[in-house]
Amino acid sequence: SFYNWDSHIAVWNSTPNYQVIADNPEGLLFKYKRDRKILNVDPKSSPGDNSTRTPIQTELYIQVVLFDHISRRKT
């Protein structure tokens, strides 16, 4: 996902691993297709089970955040 602070436009794409849930009242969410866990990108909320949120300091962008999800294989 990408948010342009100048134009105030958000862009996101589903991938083979993640489904984008854009019409949720809680905001933008991603669902990992393999274990069906939800990744919440709201900075005021927990990112979700088996996920971490890491802000990155850079002079190139206003904000960069990396999300890491550790997949658990469904049995």
PDB file of N, CA, C, O and CB in Angstrom:
ATOM      1  N   SER A   1       0.849  -1.175   0.000  1.00  0.00           N
ATOM      2  CA  SER A   1       0.000   0.000   0.000  1.00  0.00           C
ATOM      3  C   SER A   1       0.890   1.232   0.000  1.00  0.00           C
ATOM      4  O   SER A   1       2.028   1.185   0.466  1.00  0.00           O
ATOM      5  CB  SER A   1      -0.963   0.002   1.219  1.00  0.00           C
ATOM      6  N   PHE A   2       0.377   2.315  -0.515  1.00  0.00           N
ATOM      7  CA  PHE A   2       1.132   3.562  -0.610  1.00  0.00           C
ATOM      8  C   PHE A   2       0.170   4.713  -0.420  1.00  0.00           C
ATOM      9  O   PHE A   2      -0.922   4.704  -0.988  1.00  0.00           O
ATOM     10  CB  PHE A   2       1.878   3.679  -1.972  1.00  0.00           C
ATOM     11  N   TYR A   3       0.555   5.713   0.376  1.00  0.00           N
ATOM     12  CA  TYR A   3      -0.251   6.916   0.557  1.00  0.00           C
ATOM     13  C   TYR A   3       0.571   8.124   0.141  1.00  0.00           C
ATOM     14  O   TYR A   3       1.667   8.342   0.657  1.00  0.00           O
ATOM     15  CB  TYR A   3      -0.735   7.054   2.028  1.00  0.00           C
ATOM     16  N   ASN A   4       0.045   8.907  -0.789  1.00  0.00           N
ATOM     17  CA  ASN A   4       0.723  10.113  -1.252  1.00  0.00           C
ATOM     18  C   ASN A   4       0.242  11.288  -0.415  1.00  0.00           C
ATOM     19  O   ASN A   4      -0.921  11.682  -0.509  1.00  0.00           O
ATOM     20  CB  ASN A   4       0.461  10.365  -2.770  1.00  0.00           C
ATOM     21  N   TRP A   5       1.121  11.850   0.400  1.00  0.00           N
ATOM     22  CA  TRP A   5       0.755  12.935   1.305  1.00  0.00           C
ATOM     23  C   TRP A   5       0.435  14.230   0.556  1.00  0.00           C
ATOM     24  O   TRP A   5      -0.321  15.056   1.068  1.00  0.00           O
ATOM     25  CB  TRP A   5       1.877  13.179   2.299  1.00  0.00           C
ATOM     26  N   ASP A   6       0.983  14.425  -0.623  1.00  0.00           N
ATOM     27  CA  ASP A   6       0.715  15.642  -1.396  1.00  0.00           C
ATOM     28  C   ASP A   6      -0.676  15.614  -2.028  1.00  0.00           C
ATOM     29  O   ASP A   6      -1.413  16.598  -1.961  1.00  0.00           O
ATOM     30  CB  ASP A   6       1.775  15.821  -2.485  1.00  0.00           C
ATOM     31  N   SER A   7      -1.031  14.483  -2.642  1.00  0.00           N
ATOM     32  CA  SER A   7      -2.322  14.385  -3.327  1.00  0.00           C
ATOM     33  C   SER A   7      -3.418  13.760  -2.449  1.00  0.00           C
ATOM     34  O   SER A   7      -4.592  13.764  -2.820  1.00  0.00           O
ATOM     35  CB  SER A   7      -2.163  13.570  -4.599  1.00  0.00           C
ATOM     36  N   HIS A   8      -3.032  13.227  -1.292  1.00  0.00           N
ATOM     37  CA  HIS A   8      -3.963  12.565  -0.365  1.00  0.00           C
ATOM     38  C   HIS A   8      -4.676  11.383  -1.025  1.00  0.00           C
ATOM     39  O   HIS A   8      -5.876  11.185  -0.837  1.00  0.00           O
ATOM     40  CB  HIS A   8      -5.000  13.572   0.152  1.00  0.00           C
ATOM     41  N   ILE A   9      -3.931  10.612  -1.788  1.00  0.00           N
ATOM     42  CA  ILE A   9      -4.475   9.446  -2.476  1.00  0.00           C
ATOM     43  C   ILE A   9      -3.776   8.194  -1.957  1.00  0.00           C
ATOM     44  O   ILE A   9      -2.550   8.148  -1.856  1.00  0.00           O
ATOM     45  CB  ILE A   9      -4.309   9.577  -4.020  1.00  0.00           C
ATOM     46  N   ALA A  10      -4.573   7.180  -1.630  1.00  0.00           N
ATOM     47  CA  ALA A  10      -4.043   5.887  -1.201  1.00  0.00           C
ATOM     48  C   ALA A  10      -4.175   4.896  -2.357  1.00  0.00           C
ATOM     49  O   ALA A  10      -5.168   4.897  -3.084  1.00  0.00           O
ATOM     50  CB  ALA A  10      -4.788   5.365   0.074  1.00  0.00           C
ATOM     51  N   VAL A  11      -3.160   4.055  -2.509  1.00  0.00           N
ATOM     52  CA  VAL A  11      -3.152   3.031  -3.551  1.00  0.00           C
ATOM     53  C   VAL A  11      -2.771   1.710  -2.892  1.00  0.00           C
ATOM     54  O   VAL A  11      -1.870   1.669  -2.055  1.00  0.00           O
ATOM     55  CB  VAL A  11      -2.158   3.397  -4.720  1.00  0.00           C
ATOM     56  N   TRP A  12      -3.445   0.646  -3.262  1.00  0.00           N
ATOM     57  CA  TRP A  12      -3.123  -0.669  -2.724  1.00  0.00           C
ATOM     58  C   TRP A  12      -3.441  -1.729  -3.769  1.00  0.00           C
ATOM     59  O   TRP A  12      -4.272  -1.518  -4.653  1.00  0.00           O
ATOM     60  CB  TRP A  12      -3.902  -0.940  -1.409  1.00  0.00           C
ATOM     61  N   ASN A  13      -2.778  -2.856  -3.656  1.00  0.00           N
ATOM     62  CA  ASN A  13      -2.983  -3.976  -4.578  1.00  0.00           C
ATOM     63  C   ASN A  13      -2.992  -5.270  -3.793  1.00  0.00           C
ATOM     64  O   ASN A  13      -2.191  -5.453  -2.876  1.00  0.00           O
ATOM     65  CB  ASN A  13      -1.887  -4.011  -5.675  1.00  0.00           C
ATOM     66  N   SER A  14      -3.903  -6.176  -4.153  1.00  0.00           N
ATOM     67  CA  SER A  14      -3.843  -7.524  -3.614  1.00  0.00           C
ATOM     68  C   SER A  14      -2.688  -8.249  -4.304  1.00  0.00           C
ATOM     69  O   SER A  14      -2.323  -7.921  -5.433  1.00  0.00           O
ATOM     70  CB  SER A  14      -5.203  -8.283  -3.817  1.00  0.00           C
ATOM     71  N   THR A  15      -2.126  -9.226  -3.622  1.00  0.00           N
ATOM     72  CA  THR A  15      -1.017 -10.014  -4.161  1.00  0.00           C
ATOM     73  C   THR A  15      -1.371 -11.493  -4.030  1.00  0.00           C
ATOM     74  O   THR A  15      -2.412 -11.823  -3.462  1.00  0.00           O
ATOM     75  CB  THR A  15       0.329  -9.688  -3.419  1.00  0.00           C
ATOM     76  N   PRO A  16      -0.533 -12.385  -4.539  1.00  0.00           N
ATOM     77  CA  PRO A  16      -0.811 -13.806  -4.350  1.00  0.00           C
ATOM     78  C   PRO A  16      -0.860 -14.210  -2.865  1.00  0.00           C
ATOM     79  O   PRO A  16      -1.490 -15.207  -2.515  1.00  0.00           O
ATOM     80  CB  PRO A  16       0.243 -14.631  -5.070  1.00  0.00           C
ATOM     81  N   ASN A  17      -0.192 -13.431  -1.991  1.00  0.00           N
ATOM     82  CA  ASN A  17      -0.159 -13.780  -0.570  1.00  0.00           C
ATOM     83  C   ASN A  17      -1.166 -13.006   0.280  1.00  0.00           C
ATOM     84  O   ASN A  17      -1.630 -13.520   1.298  1.00  0.00           O
ATOM     85  CB  ASN A  17       1.217 -13.546  -0.031  1.00  0.00           C
ATOM     86  N   TYR A  18      -1.511 -11.785  -0.117  1.00  0.00           N
ATOM     87  CA  TYR A  18      -2.367 -10.929   0.702  1.00  0.00           C
ATOM     88  C   TYR A  18      -3.596 -10.454  -0.059  1.00  0.00           C
ATOM     89  O   TYR A  18      -3.523 -10.092  -1.234  1.00  0.00           O
ATOM     90  CB  TYR A  18      -1.581  -9.732   1.204  1.00  0.00           C
ATOM     91  N   GLN A  19      -4.736 -10.464   0.645  1.00  0.00           N
ATOM     92  CA  GLN A  19      -5.970  -9.876   0.133  1.00  0.00           C
ATOM     93  C   GLN A  19      -6.162  -8.537   0.829  1.00  0.00           C
ATOM     94  O   GLN A  19      -6.059  -8.463   2.053  1.00  0.00           O
ATOM     95  CB  GLN A  19      -7.204 -10.823   0.362  1.00  0.00           C
ATOM     96  N   VAL A  20      -6.436  -7.485   0.078  1.00  0.00           N
ATOM     97  CA  VAL A  20      -6.675  -6.165   0.645  1.00  0.00           C
ATOM     98  C   VAL A  20      -8.150  -6.060   1.046  1.00  0.00           C
ATOM     99  O   VAL A  20      -9.044  -6.389   0.267  1.00  0.00           O
ATOM    100  CB  VAL A  20      -6.286  -5.040  -0.369  1.00  0.00           C
ATOM    101  N   ILE A  21      -8.382  -5.595   2.276  1.00  0.00           N
ATOM    102  CA  ILE A  21      -9.741  -5.345   2.755  1.00  0.00           C
ATOM    103  C   ILE A  21      -9.844  -3.837   2.955  1.00  0.00           C
ATOM    104  O   ILE A  21      -9.463  -3.312   4.001  1.00  0.00           O
ATOM    105  CB  ILE A  21     -10.066  -6.147   4.100  1.00  0.00           C
ATOM    106  N   ALA A  22     -10.362  -3.148   1.941  1.00  0.00           N
ATOM    107  CA  ALA A  22     -10.376  -1.686   1.945  1.00  0.00           C
ATOM    108  C   ALA A  22     -11.692  -1.097   2.447  1.00  0.00           C
ATOM    109  O   ALA A  22     -11.731   0.073   2.828  1.00  0.00           O
ATOM    110  CB  ALA A  22     -10.099  -1.176   0.560  1.00  0.00           C
ATOM    111  N   ASP A  23     -12.759  -1.876   2.456  1.00  0.00           N
ATOM    112  CA  ASP A  23     -14.062  -1.347   2.826  1.00  0.00           C
ATOM    113  C   ASP A  23     -14.437  -1.652   4.276  1.00  0.00           C
ATOM    114  O   ASP A  23     -15.621  -1.728   4.605  1.00  0.00           O
ATOM    115  CB  ASP A  23     -15.112  -1.902   1.904  1.00  0.00           C
ATOM    116  N   ASN A  24     -13.454  -1.823   5.130  1.00  0.00           N
ATOM    117  CA  ASN A  24     -13.682  -2.134   6.534  1.00  0.00           C
ATOM    118  C   ASN A  24     -13.838  -0.847   7.332  1.00  0.00           C
ATOM    119  O   ASN A  24     -13.079   0.097   7.111  1.00  0.00           O
ATOM    120  CB  ASN A  24     -12.530  -2.986   7.098  1.00  0.00           C
ATOM    121  N   PRO A  25     -14.806  -0.776   8.263  1.00  0.00           N
ATOM    122  CA  PRO A  25     -14.960   0.436   9.080  1.00  0.00           C
ATOM    123  C   PRO A  25     -13.731   0.747   9.944  1.00  0.00           C
ATOM    124  O   PRO A  25     -13.528   1.898  10.331  1.00  0.00           O
ATOM    125  CB  PRO A  25     -16.173   0.293   9.973  1.00  0.00           C
ATOM    126  N   GLU A  26     -12.914  -0.262  10.248  1.00  0.00           N
ATOM    127  CA  GLU A  26     -11.706  -0.060  11.055  1.00  0.00           C
ATOM    128  C   GLU A  26     -10.557   0.518  10.233  1.00  0.00           C
ATOM    129  O   GLU A  26      -9.541   0.919  10.801  1.00  0.00           O
ATOM    130  CB  GLU A  26     -11.272  -1.377  11.685  1.00  0.00           C
ATOM    131  N   GLY A  27     -10.694   0.569   8.924  1.00  0.00           N
ATOM    132  CA  GLY A  27      -9.642   1.079   8.064  1.00  0.00           C
ATOM    133  C   GLY A  27      -9.069  -0.011   7.180  1.00  0.00           C
ATOM    134  O   GLY A  27      -9.640  -1.094   7.060  1.00  0.00           O
ATOM    135  N   LEU A  28      -7.940   0.283   6.563  1.00  0.00           N
ATOM    136  CA  LEU A  28      -7.297  -0.627   5.630  1.00  0.00           C
ATOM    137  C   LEU A  28      -6.717  -1.832   6.368  1.00  0.00           C
ATOM    138  O   LEU A  28      -5.956  -1.677   7.323  1.00  0.00           O
ATOM    139  CB  LEU A  28      -6.200   0.100   4.845  1.00  0.00           C
ATOM    140  N   LEU A  29      -7.082  -3.034   5.917  1.00  0.00           N
ATOM    141  CA  LEU A  29      -6.585  -4.276   6.508  1.00  0.00           C
ATOM    142  C   LEU A  29      -6.060  -5.170   5.389  1.00  0.00           C
ATOM    143  O   LEU A  29      -6.476  -5.059   4.236  1.00  0.00           O
ATOM    144  CB  LEU A  29      -7.705  -5.004   7.329  1.00  0.00           C
ATOM    145  N   PHE A  30      -5.136  -6.058   5.755  1.00  0.00           N
ATOM    146  CA  PHE A  30      -4.632  -7.065   4.826  1.00  0.00           C
ATOM    147  C   PHE A  30      -4.849  -8.430   5.453  1.00  0.00           C
ATOM    148  O   PHE A  30      -4.601  -8.620   6.644  1.00  0.00           O
ATOM    149  CB  PHE A  30      -3.121  -6.832   4.488  1.00  0.00           C
ATOM    150  N   LYS A  31      -5.315  -9.386   4.647  1.00  0.00           N
ATOM    151  CA  LYS A  31      -5.503 -10.752   5.146  1.00  0.00           C
ATOM    152  C   LYS A  31      -4.513 -11.660   4.429  1.00  0.00           C
ATOM    153  O   LYS A  31      -4.506 -11.753   3.202  1.00  0.00           O
ATOM    154  CB  LYS A  31      -6.979 -11.246   4.929  1.00  0.00           C
ATOM    155  N   TYR A  32      -3.667 -12.335   5.231  1.00  0.00           N
ATOM    156  CA  TYR A  32      -2.718 -13.286   4.655  1.00  0.00           C
ATOM    157  C   TYR A  32      -3.505 -14.511   4.215  1.00  0.00           C
ATOM    158  O   TYR A  32      -4.183 -15.129   5.037  1.00  0.00           O
ATOM    159  CB  TYR A  32      -1.586 -13.672   5.679  1.00  0.00           C
ATOM    160  N   LYS A  33      -3.433 -14.871   2.958  1.00  0.00           N
ATOM    161  CA  LYS A  33      -4.291 -15.908   2.394  1.00  0.00           C
ATOM    162  C   LYS A  33      -4.002 -17.300   2.937  1.00  0.00           C
ATOM    163  O   LYS A  33      -4.901 -18.138   2.994  1.00  0.00           O
ATOM    164  CB  LYS A  33      -4.149 -15.921   0.908  1.00  0.00           C
ATOM    165  N   ARG A  34      -2.771 -17.555   3.334  1.00  0.00           N
ATOM    166  CA  ARG A  34      -2.434 -18.906   3.758  1.00  0.00           C
ATOM    167  C   ARG A  34      -3.003 -19.244   5.140  1.00  0.00           C
ATOM    168  O   ARG A  34      -3.629 -20.291   5.307  1.00  0.00           O
ATOM    169  CB  ARG A  34      -0.931 -19.077   3.767  1.00  0.00           C
ATOM    170  N   ASP A  35      -2.794 -18.370   6.130  1.00  0.00           N
ATOM    171  CA  ASP A  35      -3.308 -18.675   7.478  1.00  0.00           C
ATOM    172  C   ASP A  35      -4.525 -17.826   7.852  1.00  0.00           C
ATOM    173  O   ASP A  35      -5.060 -17.955   8.953  1.00  0.00           O
ATOM    174  CB  ASP A  35      -2.208 -18.462   8.512  1.00  0.00           C
ATOM    175  N   ARG A  36      -4.960 -16.960   6.933  1.00  0.00           N
ATOM    176  CA  ARG A  36      -6.147 -16.115   7.093  1.00  0.00           C
ATOM    177  C   ARG A  36      -6.070 -15.144   8.273  1.00  0.00           C
ATOM    178  O   ARG A  36      -7.102 -14.708   8.783  1.00  0.00           O
ATOM    179  CB  ARG A  36      -7.352 -16.984   7.254  1.00  0.00           C
ATOM    180  N   LYS A  37      -4.864 -14.807   8.706  1.00  0.00           N
ATOM    181  CA  LYS A  37      -4.670 -13.827   9.779  1.00  0.00           C
ATOM    182  C   LYS A  37      -4.756 -12.424   9.191  1.00  0.00           C
ATOM    183  O   LYS A  37      -4.346 -12.184   8.055  1.00  0.00           O
ATOM    184  CB  LYS A  37      -3.299 -14.040  10.499  1.00  0.00           C
ATOM    185  N   ILE A  38      -5.299 -11.502   9.985  1.00  0.00           N
ATOM    186  CA  ILE A  38      -5.482 -10.123   9.563  1.00  0.00           C
ATOM    187  C   ILE A  38      -4.296  -9.285  10.016  1.00  0.00           C
ATOM    188  O   ILE A  38      -3.841  -9.399  11.154  1.00  0.00           O
ATOM    189  CB  ILE A  38      -6.797  -9.551  10.120  1.00  0.00           C
ATOM    190  N   LEU A  39      -3.800  -8.439   9.114  1.00  0.00           N
ATOM    191  CA  LEU A  39      -2.736  -7.482   9.407  1.00  0.00           C
ATOM    192  C   LEU A  39      -3.363  -6.091   9.406  1.00  0.00           C
ATOM    193  O   LEU A  39      -3.873  -5.633   8.384  1.00  0.00           O
ATOM    194  CB  LEU A  39      -1.555  -7.583   8.362  1.00  0.00           C
ATOM    195  N   ASN A  40      -3.322  -5.424  10.560  1.00  0.00           N
ATOM    196  CA  ASN A  40      -3.919  -4.099  10.713  1.00  0.00           C
ATOM    197  C   ASN A  40      -2.803  -3.057  10.603  1.00  0.00           C
ATOM    198  O   ASN A  40      -1.839  -3.102  11.367  1.00  0.00           O
ATOM    199  CB  ASN A  40      -4.683  -3.971  12.084  1.00  0.00           C
ATOM    200  N   VAL A  41      -2.926  -2.125   9.664  1.00  0.00           N
ATOM    201  CA  VAL A  41      -1.881  -1.121   9.450  1.00  0.00           C
ATOM    202  C   VAL A  41      -2.133   0.168  10.224  1.00  0.00           C
ATOM    203  O   VAL A  41      -1.368   1.122  10.085  1.00  0.00           O
ATOM    204  CB  VAL A  41      -1.765  -0.809   7.977  1.00  0.00           C
ATOM    205  N   ASP A  42      -3.181   0.217  11.029  1.00  0.00           N
ATOM    206  CA  ASP A  42      -3.481   1.396  11.855  1.00  0.00           C
ATOM    207  C   ASP A  42      -2.398   1.546  12.917  1.00  0.00           C
ATOM    208  O   ASP A  42      -2.191   0.620  13.701  1.00  0.00           O
ATOM    209  CB  ASP A  42      -4.893   1.277  12.520  1.00  0.00           C
ATOM    210  N   PRO A  43      -1.692   2.694  12.974  1.00  0.00           N
ATOM    211  CA  PRO A  43      -0.608   2.854  13.949  1.00  0.00           C
ATOM    212  C   PRO A  43      -1.090   2.890  15.398  1.00  0.00           C
ATOM    213  O   PRO A  43      -0.283   2.738  16.315  1.00  0.00           O
ATOM    214  CB  PRO A  43       0.154   4.115  13.652  1.00  0.00           C
ATOM    215  N   LYS A  44      -2.390   3.086  15.621  1.00  0.00           N
ATOM    216  CA  LYS A  44      -2.939   3.122  16.971  1.00  0.00           C
ATOM    217  C   LYS A  44      -3.406   1.751  17.439  1.00  0.00           C
ATOM    218  O   LYS A  44      -3.848   1.602  18.578  1.00  0.00           O
ATOM    219  CB  LYS A  44      -4.086   4.102  17.036  1.00  0.00           C
ATOM    220  N   SER A  45      -3.314   0.754  16.574  1.00  0.00           N
ATOM    221  CA  SER A  45      -3.745  -0.610  16.898  1.00  0.00           C
ATOM    222  C   SER A  45      -2.583  -1.582  16.798  1.00  0.00           C
ATOM    223  O   SER A  45      -1.551  -1.285  16.197  1.00  0.00           O
ATOM    224  CB  SER A  45      -4.882  -1.054  15.969  1.00  0.00           C
ATOM    225  N   SER A  46      -2.770  -2.733  17.391  1.00  0.00           N
ATOM    226  CA  SER A  46      -1.792  -3.813  17.244  1.00  0.00           C
ATOM    227  C   SER A  46      -1.834  -4.301  15.794  1.00  0.00           C
ATOM    228  O   SER A  46      -2.906  -4.330  15.189  1.00  0.00           O
ATOM    229  CB  SER A  46      -2.083  -4.993  18.249  1.00  0.00           C
ATOM    230  N   PRO A  47      -0.679  -4.686  15.226  1.00  0.00           N
ATOM    231  CA  PRO A  47      -0.701  -5.155  13.841  1.00  0.00           C
ATOM    232  C   PRO A  47      -1.403  -6.502  13.666  1.00  0.00           C
ATOM    233  O   PRO A  47      -1.799  -6.848  12.553  1.00  0.00           O
ATOM    234  CB  PRO A  47       0.706  -5.258  13.323  1.00  0.00           C
ATOM    235  N   GLY A  48      -1.564  -7.265  14.746  1.00  0.00           N
ATOM    236  CA  GLY A  48      -2.261  -8.546  14.657  1.00  0.00           C
ATOM    237  C   GLY A  48      -1.387  -9.694  15.107  1.00  0.00           C
ATOM    238  O   GLY A  48      -0.212  -9.523  15.434  1.00  0.00           O
ATOM    239  N   ASP A  49      -1.995 -10.877  15.114  1.00  0.00           N
ATOM    240  CA  ASP A  49      -1.289 -12.095  15.528  1.00  0.00           C
ATOM    241  C   ASP A  49      -0.113 -12.377  14.600  1.00  0.00           C
ATOM    242  O   ASP A  49      -0.230 -12.266  13.380  1.00  0.00           O
ATOM    243  CB  ASP A  49      -2.251 -13.300  15.544  1.00  0.00           C
ATOM    244  N   ASN A  50       1.012 -12.738  15.187  1.00  0.00           N
ATOM    245  CA  ASN A  50       2.223 -13.139  14.450  1.00  0.00           C
ATOM    246  C   ASN A  50       2.763 -12.037  13.536  1.00  0.00           C
ATOM    247  O   ASN A  50       3.443 -12.331  12.553  1.00  0.00           O
ATOM    248  CB  ASN A  50       1.931 -14.375  13.622  1.00  0.00           C
ATOM    249  N   SER A  51       2.465 -10.767  13.852  1.00  0.00           N
ATOM    250  CA  SER A  51       2.902  -9.655  13.001  1.00  0.00           C
ATOM    251  C   SER A  51       3.597  -8.588  13.833  1.00  0.00           C
ATOM    252  O   SER A  51       3.284  -8.390  15.007  1.00  0.00           O
ATOM    253  CB  SER A  51       1.706  -9.044  12.248  1.00  0.00           C
ATOM    254  N   THR A  52       4.553  -7.899  13.197  1.00  0.00           N
ATOM    255  CA  THR A  52       5.239  -6.796  13.850  1.00  0.00           C
ATOM    256  C   THR A  52       5.204  -5.578  12.939  1.00  0.00           C
ATOM    257  O   THR A  52       5.109  -5.698  11.718  1.00  0.00           O
ATOM    258  CB  THR A  52       6.696  -7.177  14.204  1.00  0.00           C
ATOM    259  N   ARG A  53       5.281  -4.406  13.555  1.00  0.00           N
ATOM    260  CA  ARG A  53       5.295  -3.129  12.845  1.00  0.00           C
ATOM    261  C   ARG A  53       6.614  -2.444  13.172  1.00  0.00           C
ATOM    262  O   ARG A  53       6.934  -2.258  14.346  1.00  0.00           O
ATOM    263  CB  ARG A  53       4.063  -2.226  13.242  1.00  0.00           C
ATOM    264  N   THR A  54       7.400  -2.060  12.140  1.00  0.00           N
ATOM    265  CA  THR A  54       8.700  -1.430  12.345  1.00  0.00           C
ATOM    266  C   THR A  54       8.775  -0.130  11.556  1.00  0.00           C
ATOM    267  O   THR A  54       8.852  -0.154  10.328  1.00  0.00           O
ATOM    268  CB  THR A  54       9.843  -2.382  11.929  1.00  0.00           C
ATOM    269  N   PRO A  55       8.752   1.024  12.263  1.00  0.00           N
ATOM    270  CA  PRO A  55       8.939   2.294  11.550  1.00  0.00           C
ATOM    271  C   PRO A  55      10.400   2.468  11.141  1.00  0.00           C
ATOM    272  O   PRO A  55      11.305   2.089  11.885  1.00  0.00           O
ATOM    273  CB  PRO A  55       8.485   3.484  12.428  1.00  0.00           C
ATOM    274  N   ILE A  56      10.625   3.034   9.974  1.00  0.00           N
ATOM    275  CA  ILE A  56      11.968   3.248   9.436  1.00  0.00           C
ATOM    276  C   ILE A  56      12.179   4.755   9.270  1.00  0.00           C
ATOM    277  O   ILE A  56      11.345   5.436   8.673  1.00  0.00           O
ATOM    278  CB  ILE A  56      12.165   2.491   8.068  1.00  0.00           C
ATOM    279  N   GLN A  57      13.283   5.271   9.791  1.00  0.00           N
ATOM    280  CA  GLN A  57      13.626   6.688   9.628  1.00  0.00           C
ATOM    281  C   GLN A  57      14.362   6.865   8.308  1.00  0.00           C
ATOM    282  O   GLN A  57      15.319   6.146   8.019  1.00  0.00           O
ATOM    283  CB  GLN A  57      14.497   7.203  10.822  1.00  0.00           C
ATOM    284  N   THR A  58      13.910   7.828   7.508  1.00  0.00           N
ATOM    285  CA  THR A  58      14.552   8.120   6.232  1.00  0.00           C
ATOM    286  C   THR A  58      14.337   9.587   5.882  1.00  0.00           C
ATOM    287  O   THR A  58      13.320  10.179   6.243  1.00  0.00           O
ATOM    288  CB  THR A  58      14.001   7.201   5.112  1.00  0.00           C
ATOM    289  N   GLU A  59      15.280  10.154   5.191  1.00  0.00           N
ATOM    290  CA  GLU A  59      15.132  11.530   4.734  1.00  0.00           C
ATOM    291  C   GLU A  59      14.421  11.601   3.380  1.00  0.00           C
ATOM    292  O   GLU A  59      14.060  12.688   2.929  1.00  0.00           O
ATOM    293  CB  GLU A  59      16.499  12.201   4.643  1.00  0.00           C
ATOM    294  N   LEU A  60      14.220  10.456   2.734  1.00  0.00           N
ATOM    295  CA  LEU A  60      13.587  10.425   1.423  1.00  0.00           C
ATOM    296  C   LEU A  60      12.063  10.515   1.489  1.00  0.00           C
ATOM    297  O   LEU A  60      11.429  11.039   0.574  1.00  0.00           O
ATOM    298  CB  LEU A  60      13.985   9.171   0.704  1.00  0.00           C
ATOM    299  N   TYR A  61      11.476   9.999   2.578  1.00  0.00           N
ATOM    300  CA  TYR A  61      10.027   9.933   2.698  1.00  0.00           C
ATOM    301  C   TYR A  61       9.587  10.488   4.043  1.00  0.00           C
ATOM    302  O   TYR A  61      10.360  10.512   5.001  1.00  0.00           O
ATOM    303  CB  TYR A  61       9.533   8.491   2.524  1.00  0.00           C
ATOM    304  N   ILE A  62       8.335  10.934   4.106  1.00  0.00           N
ATOM    305  CA  ILE A  62       7.774  11.419   5.368  1.00  0.00           C
ATOM    306  C   ILE A  62       7.645  10.269   6.356  1.00  0.00           C
ATOM    307  O   ILE A  62       7.955  10.418   7.538  1.00  0.00           O
ATOM    308  CB  ILE A  62       6.400  12.088   5.140  1.00  0.00           C
ATOM    309  N   GLN A  63       7.187   9.119   5.866  1.00  0.00           N
ATOM    310  CA  GLN A  63       6.991   7.968   6.748  1.00  0.00           C
ATOM    311  C   GLN A  63       7.193   6.674   5.977  1.00  0.00           C
ATOM    312  O   GLN A  63       6.708   6.525   4.855  1.00  0.00           O
ATOM    313  CB  GLN A  63       5.588   7.999   7.384  1.00  0.00           C
ATOM    314  N   VAL A  64       7.915   5.739   6.589  1.00  0.00           N
ATOM    315  CA  VAL A  64       8.078   4.388   6.049  1.00  0.00           C
ATOM    316  C   VAL A  64       7.842   3.416   7.191  1.00  0.00           C
ATOM    317  O   VAL A  64       8.422   3.558   8.267  1.00  0.00           O
ATOM    318  CB  VAL A  64       9.504   4.180   5.402  1.00  0.00           C
ATOM    319  N   VAL A  65       6.995   2.435   6.957  1.00  0.00           N
ATOM    320  CA  VAL A  65       6.702   1.425   7.969  1.00  0.00           C
ATOM    321  C   VAL A  65       6.756   0.059   7.299  1.00  0.00           C
ATOM    322  O   VAL A  65       6.141  -0.148   6.253  1.00  0.00           O
ATOM    323  CB  VAL A  65       5.308   1.672   8.641  1.00  0.00           C
ATOM    324  N   LEU A  66       7.491  -0.874   7.903  1.00  0.00           N
ATOM    325  CA  LEU A  66       7.550  -2.248   7.413  1.00  0.00           C
ATOM    326  C   LEU A  66       6.731  -3.136   8.338  1.00  0.00           C
ATOM    327  O   LEU A  66       6.811  -3.024   9.561  1.00  0.00           O
ATOM    328  CB  LEU A  66       9.020  -2.751   7.321  1.00  0.00           C
ATOM    329  N   PHE A  67       5.951  -4.009   7.743  1.00  0.00           N
ATOM    330  CA  PHE A  67       5.182  -4.985   8.503  1.00  0.00           C
ATOM    331  C   PHE A  67       5.719  -6.367   8.186  1.00  0.00           C
ATOM    332  O   PHE A  67       5.948  -6.699   7.023  1.00  0.00           O
ATOM    333  CB  PHE A  67       3.662  -4.888   8.182  1.00  0.00           C
ATOM    334  N   ASP A  68       5.918  -7.172   9.219  1.00  0.00           N
ATOM    335  CA  ASP A  68       6.428  -8.528   9.048  1.00  0.00           C
ATOM    336  C   ASP A  68       5.409  -9.491   9.638  1.00  0.00           C
ATOM    337  O   ASP A  68       5.020  -9.357  10.799  1.00  0.00           O
ATOM    338  CB  ASP A  68       7.831  -8.703   9.723  1.00  0.00           C
ATOM    339  N   HIS A  69       4.982 -10.453   8.846  1.00  0.00           N
ATOM    340  CA  HIS A  69       4.029 -11.459   9.314  1.00  0.00           C
ATOM    341  C   HIS A  69       4.689 -12.813   9.226  1.00  0.00           C
ATOM    342  O   HIS A  69       5.187 -13.201   8.169  1.00  0.00           O
ATOM    343  CB  HIS A  69       2.709 -11.430   8.488  1.00  0.00           C
ATOM    344  N   ILE A  70       4.695 -13.531  10.325  1.00  0.00           N
ATOM    345  CA  ILE A  70       5.245 -14.890  10.358  1.00  0.00           C
ATOM    346  C   ILE A  70       4.092 -15.855  10.159  1.00  0.00           C
ATOM    347  O   ILE A  70       3.182 -15.948  10.984  1.00  0.00           O
ATOM    348  CB  ILE A  70       6.005 -15.182  11.707  1.00  0.00           C
ATOM    349  N   SER A  71       4.150 -16.561   9.060  1.00  0.00           N
ATOM    350  CA  SER A  71       3.068 -17.476   8.701  1.00  0.00           C
ATOM    351  C   SER A  71       3.157 -18.763   9.510  1.00  0.00           C
ATOM    352  O   SER A  71       4.226 -19.341   9.702  1.00  0.00           O
ATOM    353  CB  SER A  71       3.107 -17.792   7.201  1.00  0.00           C
ATOM    354  N   ARG A  72       2.003 -19.178   9.967  1.00  0.00           N
ATOM    355  CA  ARG A  72       1.905 -20.504  10.594  1.00  0.00           C
ATOM    356  C   ARG A  72       1.142 -21.388   9.641  1.00  0.00           C
ATOM    357  O   ARG A  72       0.049 -21.042   9.194  1.00  0.00           O
ATOM    358  CB  ARG A  72       1.201 -20.445  12.004  1.00  0.00           C
ATOM    359  N   ARG A  73       1.712 -22.514   9.334  1.00  0.00           N
ATOM    360  CA  ARG A  73       1.046 -23.431   8.396  1.00  0.00           C
ATOM    361  C   ARG A  73      -0.186 -24.034   9.050  1.00  0.00           C
ATOM    362  O   ARG A  73      -0.128 -24.555  10.164  1.00  0.00           O
ATOM    363  CB  ARG A  73       2.013 -24.553   7.934  1.00  0.00           C
ATOM    364  N   LYS A  74      -1.316 -23.953   8.325  1.00  0.00           N
ATOM    365  CA  LYS A  74      -2.554 -24.568   8.824  1.00  0.00           C
ATOM    366  C   LYS A  74      -2.435 -26.085   8.717  1.00  0.00           C
ATOM    367  O   LYS A  74      -1.907 -26.612   7.738  1.00  0.00           O
ATOM    368  CB  LYS A  74      -3.801 -24.055   8.029  1.00  0.00           C
ATOM    369  N   THR A  75      -2.930 -26.768   9.727  1.00  0.00           N
ATOM    370  CA  THR A  75      -2.887 -28.249   9.690  1.00  0.00           C
ATOM    371  C   THR A  75      -4.254 -28.819   9.471  1.00  0.00           C
ATOM    372  O   THR A  75      -4.413 -30.038   9.413  1.00  0.00           O
ATOM    373  CB  THR A  75      -2.300 -28.818  10.983  1.00  0.00           C
TER     374      THR A  75
END
